[in-house]
Amino acid sequence: MIRSCTINGAYAYKMENLTGSIEVGKSADMVVLDRNILTCDPAQIGDGKVLLTLFQGKEVFKDASF
């Protein structure tokens, strides 16, 4: 699911050179969550809290707790 929302989505829109993965020269759009979605209980992913959002490398949201 993570790949379908990141690199595979970028490929589908022919934007893999601009976005879809964290690499030098790409857009740097990302979200930092309060949990590791790769290791937490899948049923708990939706309960996660967004701590930071970056769009084109610029902060657009930062939770006061972060």
TAPEGI-V459888 format. One record per residue. PHI is phi in degrees with one decimal (NA if undefined). D_FIRST is the distance of its C-alpha to the first C-alpha in Angstrom with 2 decimals. Layout:
BEGIN
PHI | D_FIRST
PHI | D_FIRST
END
This chain:
BEGIN
NA | 0.00
-60.9 | 3.78
-63.2 | 5.42
-66.4 | 5.08
-93.0 | 6.37
-121.4 | 8.70
-65.1 | 10.55
-67.8 | 9.58
-64.4 | 10.42
-63.3 | 13.49
-60.8 | 14.51
-59.5 | 14.40
-97.1 | 16.77
55.4 | 18.69
-121.5 | 18.29
-63.2 | 16.92
-82.1 | 20.34
-110.3 | 20.05
-153.2 | 16.57
104.5 | 12.99
-153.1 | 14.04
-92.1 | 16.75
-147.2 | 19.86
-57.4 | 23.49
92.4 | 24.28
-92.3 | 20.93
-64.8 | 20.59
60.9 | 19.48
-95.3 | 17.38
-159.1 | 15.65
-126.6 | 15.51
-105.5 | 16.93
-106.4 | 16.26
-84.1 | 18.74
-150.4 | 16.59
-88.5 | 14.45
-71.7 | 11.02
-83.4 | 10.85
-120.8 | 14.12
-79.1 | 14.76
-60.6 | 14.86
-52.5 | 11.61
-68.3 | 14.15
-97.3 | 15.24
-58.1 | 12.26
-65.6 | 13.56
-86.4 | 16.95
-64.4 | 16.22
-109.2 | 18.64
-77.9 | 18.23
-100.3 | 20.89
-154.1 | 20.81
-128.9 | 19.52
-117.1 | 20.54
-130.1 | 20.88
51.8 | 22.49
78.6 | 23.34
-108.7 | 25.26
-66.9 | 24.85
-115.0 | 24.37
-153.8 | 23.84
-143.7 | 24.91
-69.1 | 25.33
-59.2 | 28.88
-81.4 | 27.80
-95.2 | 26.06
END
